[in-house]
C-alpha cells in the first residue's frame, strides 16, 4: 500500500498496520503472543532465569507470523517497518484489552 517514506510518524502508520491485521484469528494470535511475552518476561525476571528473555522474540513473533502466513495471507509488516510494527503490536494489544479493537 504505502512506501516506507510515506509514513512520517507512527500515527500515519497505525491505520496501515490495522489493515494488515483484519483477520480476527491473526489478531488473536498477536494478542496471545504478546501476552505470553509479558508472562515469560515477568517470570524470567522474578525467578532469575534470565536466559528465558532470549526466547521473547521467538514467542512474540512466532505467534504473529503464524497469524500472517496462515490466516491473514500477507507478509508481516515487521519485515518492512520493524520499529513501527513493534509499536503497533503493543498499541493493538492495548486496544484489544480495552475493547477498542474486536478480539
Number of C-alpha atoms within 10 A of each C-alpha: 7 8 8 10 7 10 15 9 10 15 11 11 18 19 12 16 20 15 10 19 23 13 15 15 18 23 27 19 21 26 23 17 24 23 16 16 20 14 12 19 19 14 15 16 13 10 9 10 12 15 10 13 16 11 13 19 13 14 17 22 20 14 21 25 22 17 23 22 13 11 17 19 13 13 12 21 19 17 9 12 15 12 13 18 19 15 13 22 24 15 13 22 23 14 14 16 13 11 10 11 14 12 14
